[in-house]
Amino acid sequence: MKEKNVKDLVTLIFKALALAMGVAVVALSIMNAIDVETAITMLGIGCASSGAALLCKRGDK
């Protein structure tokens, strides 16, 4: 039971990270405070964490 809680927490953290990266890129872009290379890197980190969250959930089945 405890292992399932840890997996759920890790999945939640990855999802939150993906959302935070997306929101940060949008906000910084609106303020013209981010360059393209940094924005792409941040979005890549968000996509990778989203994929990790999906892989964690798939392992539960």
Residue pairs with C-beta under 8 A, 6 or more apart in sequence:
4 60
7 56
7 59
7 60
10 56
11 53
11 56
11 57
14 49
14 50
14 52
14 53
14 56
15 49
15 50
15 53
17 45
17 46
17 49
18 46
18 47
18 49
18 50
18 53
19 46
20 46
21 42
21 43
21 45
21 46
21 49
22 43
22 46
24 42
25 34
25 39
25 42
25 43
25 46
28 34
28 39
29 39
34 42
